[in-house]
Structures are given as C-alpha cells and as structure tokens.
C-alpha cells in the first residue's frame, strides 16, 4: 500500500473515531440526563435556598413563584442543579486538562448578556453577570448557553430545527473567534459595538447609547428641598432599618480600599446620601440581599449623583463540579464577593471603575455602579429564526471574548494558559463540537422540563421549598 493511501486511510479512521466517540458521548448524555427525580430536585432547591430564608424570605417567595411560571425561569434559578449534573454527565470530547482552567461566567444563559457603557465611554454588548465566575471547563458555559437557547427559543415559538441552527451558529462563532485570538492580542481590543452588530443586539447597544443618568435617577430617586433620596417603591425599593443603614455606611471605606488607588475618586465622591433595599431583581440571585446606595458622585450637584448596587455573594455554583477555582479564591483572601469583582474586571474591557467589595455584618457584598447606560438583552424579542440566528453569532463572540481576555493576559498567577490557544487546539472539529453542544442542549432541556414539572407539583402542593 502506498504512503498516500495509508495517510488518507489514517485520516479517515481518525475522523470516524472522533465521530463515533462523539455519538457515544451524546447518547450517554441523553440517557443519563432525562431522569425523573422529583424528590431529589425538591431537596436540592430547599437546601440551596434555605440559608437565605431568615434574611430575605420576601425575595425567596418571589423566586419560587417566578420559577413556577415557566421552564426557562426555573432553569435560571437552578444553576446549582446544572453543576451537580456536570459532575455526573459525560465530559465533552473537546476538552483537555488545560481548558479546565478557563475563567468561565458559570451562568451563561441567554439572559445574562447585555449592553452597557464601559469606562472608556464605549457602548458595547458583552456578558454582564459575574456571580458564578470560576475556573472550569469552557464547554460548561457553552452548554448552559445552548440549553437556555432551547428553552427560550421554544418559549418564543421558534422551531427546534431553527434553534439547532442557531446553536451551531453560536458555537461556530465562539470557535472562530477563539481561533482568531489564538497567537495574537486581538482579544484585548475586540468589542461588539453598534458598527459591527445588527438585529436585537444592535438595538440593545443603541438603547444603551440613548440612556441618561437623569432617567435612572428619576426612576429610583426624588429631590426634596435640594436633597436627593430614594423613592419608596412597593415590592421594588424599600427603606432599611437604622442598624442596616449604619452597617452599610460604615463599610464604605473598606469597599473603597478594594479599588485600585489609580482609579479611586476623592473621598467626597463616595459620601452616602441614602440606602434602600432592592427587591425582585433577577431570578437565580433572588433571596440574596441586594441594596442600592446613593452617593454624592463627582460634585455637590444632585444631577450627577451615583447609585451603587451591592449584592450578597456566596460560593459559586461551579464549585460543585470544579476545584480549579480555588486558584481564583486564593488570589484575594477566599472572599466570594472579591471573586465576583475580580471576574467582572477580568472578563470586560474597560471595566466599571466602581467595582469592589466589602464585608457587612459577616456577609460579603459585591459593589458596582447601577449604570444609567445598561440595557438587558431582551431575548423575548427573538421571535423568529432569523433574529435568533443573528443574535447567536454575537452571543458566541461575546462568550469567546470573556474567556480569552481573562486568561494569562489578565493574571498569569490565576490562569497560566493562553485559553484561546488551548481551546482552539482542543476543538479538533468545529462541526463535531457544534453537534455535541446542540445534542446536549436538547437533551438537557428535556431534563429541565422534567425537573420543572416536579418543582411545580411541589410548589402547588405547598411543599417547603426554602
């Protein structure tokens, strides 16, 4: 046999082996994922949420009713179950030990992207949730995002075949962007802006550009006798007791000390003017305490006051499936709020200069500005196959950007690899990864539907869920 024949046969056999391995993996995933487990689901939800019952039962009640409404909101509120499953479901064919040190967002569902104005004045589209930031396999973010596309796509009336196409587009865009970043520093300047996007993503960026500080302040605050303070808004923004107020105010100096000295403003900038508790925000984070702090801002004028949002942080759900994130925690005193702040700064270019953290009454809180120029990505507008597929490209690119800039480029003591290079080398077949992620997404969505129904049954029966 000629050397050419042997070479061609070897290539064919290698491709067949990869395909067979992927098929076996996908069937194993499907077989293991779709399991009726009502008691286990109820126990997991209770155990996860019960620690917050004493401090924020109002938001927990909201969380349970929201999760009962549809499967996608249930999915958003149960990332801890997702990572329990990542422990037992088969690993991806397209991973290595090195790719397991990707700094992932951990909760990369379709609702955790958005448009905002960075500290350089650019209106951009990117990941915008960092609570679960941790070191783990990059495919976990792809899997979680793809499964959310199935659930949200179906809720929007999109056919499964079109959702499959969109998932392939998302994964393909992710891989292509990682390949582009590999061996260069292109990720350090890549941003999704008005000029290189279209569709619903471009609309979100344009809306962000049209926002104003006065609109945000008008929504949540009022000026009385020349003094700005928060409005009392039932079930949304409520006063805090004097002890809570004083504890938060006293933590401000500690918070400011976590901001790089080169990015700190004058002390007067951080002067506290009012504090209220924020209720009803998000889904997965409901039950964790959240407050708005009104501070002085650049001047004594009430027109440039700034709202800080602070949120209680706990152990990342990703820790259920990965121990690699301990490297991230050890970078900053094993503080989960510090972990979240660090993830924000690592995964975004020109990050919010007000990002920081502090410990208040024994709990760790992540601080950032409640930006006047932030627009959530309205996935409910993805009402056609074309709209979903267009957005899928930008979702994949945004996720690739977050992973690539938070590797050794950001801090080699935390991630010692060029993750874009490691991922590119691990993905031996883009179409193979696309098929694997799409198959997982539909299989896992079926599991979510089963789990959700079990939850709804328990909710309607009055079972204790927190």
Protein Blocks (a to p, Z undefined) as FASTA:
>chain_A
ZZklmmmmmmmmmmmmmmmmmmmmmmmmmmmmmccffklmmmmmmmmmmmmmmmmmmlmm
mmmmmmmmpmklmmmmmmmmmmmmmmmmccdfkbcfklmmcccehiacfklgccdddfko
pacdddfbfklgccddfklmmmmmmmmmmmmmmmnopafklmmmmmmmmmmmmmmmmmmm
nopaklmmgccdfklgghjllmmmmmmmmpcfklmmmmmgcceehiacddddehkbccdd
fklmmmmmmmmmmmmmmpcfklpccfklmpcfbdcddehiajklgoiacdddddebjblb
fklcccdddddddddfklmmocklmmmmmmnopiaklmmmmmmmmmpghiafkbccddee
hiacddddddfkbccddfklmmbfklmmmmmmmmmmmmmmmmmmmmmklommlmmcdfkl
mmmmmmmbfklmmmmmmmmmmmmmmmmmmmmmmmmmmmmnopafZZ
